[in-house]
Amino acid sequence: MQGIGLYDSGLGGLTVLREAKRCFPNEKFIYFADEAHLPYGTKSLDQIRTYAQEAGRHFQKAGVKALVVACNTATGAALDLLQNQMPCPVLGVIEPGAKAAHQASKNKKYALLATQSTIDRGLYQAYLKNLDPQGQVYGLACPQLVLAVEDGLADHYIGQKIVREYLDQLPTDYDTLILGCTHFPLARKAMEDYFKEKNRQVQIIDPAIQTCRDLADLVKMEEEKIGKITYYTSGDKRLFREKLERLFGEKVHVAGWDS
């Protein structure tokens, strides 16, 4: 087996890929964006599990040595299915994110920004309650922020306005903010600016960091220089390539799963 697979509904998982590249610079990565079915956050549990199962088949065919479900919604809905389906280790981002948030928080009051599906599934809430039964979790679904990031508007005034409108809906006593959707680290600067203006000290948790630490404990990483990334999408290859090139500022190649 070779390479590490990363699976998301769209661009969000690139935040996990970014951290994985930093931690494992010699590794080969295969990234799949299921953009034909974006957004996952509004889909039913059965639909998401069907999409995940199909993605798993392709990763099996590719022979990856580990798979990271770089999507909170898919982690909550289908991590168990993929762990049973795949012959290699499969990690999600929710448990690592909850663990990192618990370690960072002083007052054990958390804000969770996520998709509606992730909020409804309640896994972040369950993990945090298990770590501290007295902890409080304020969950807020942020569907418009997912779409803003996908459209490249995270740093635009539109994206900043969306961030402010969501954060204004939360109580003000939490000291830790969990980015419970892998799209949201791309809007982190707008969140940091918001807290700075409010003169608040809030720890912002990107689950990708702890996820990659957990991955390093499970899989032997490539030591020789490879560093190759292969991008796939189930959606429009040209549009996805344009999104990637806008983010990275360099030419990339995107293939379809069937190509």
C-alpha angles and dihedrals in degrees: 000000000000139000134012121269123217121193130193140146092247142322098339096085089061087080088061091044089052091056092043091053090051092051098039108029094166096051130107116233134196114198122193124190113192092206093154087074101035127171103044094180093078097044127100122257092250092051094051092047090051092051091047093050091053091049089050091057091056093048089050089053090049089054098229117183092217137009126212115199092215093189125082094209093052091043091055094044105036114012091108092050093051093045089056093043101046125073091213135061113289120198131188129200103233103075093044090048093051091048092051092047092051091051092049100045123090100184096034093234113130137187115209121200111192146125120292090253093055092047092048094048089057098206096135088049092049095048092048093046089051090053092045120006090197094055122114126218123195107198123196127180112222108187095156091056091056090054093045091054092047089052092051094249100121092110095034120099088252091059091044091051091051091051092051094048091053096044091049088063094062129086115256102231100081118104098191129057118198117206094216095181121059090225092065101073085068086066095044096113091058089052093048090050090051094053092044091055090048090048091234130145107220127164110225112209121207105190090206092079096058091038091060091047089054090047091055089056092054107040136048106238127221112265099187118077111268107129095166123154122197117194125206133177136184089210135059107329095202094052093046091049090052090052092051094047091049090053098042101031092226140088117272135178121233124191135188119242091247096048 
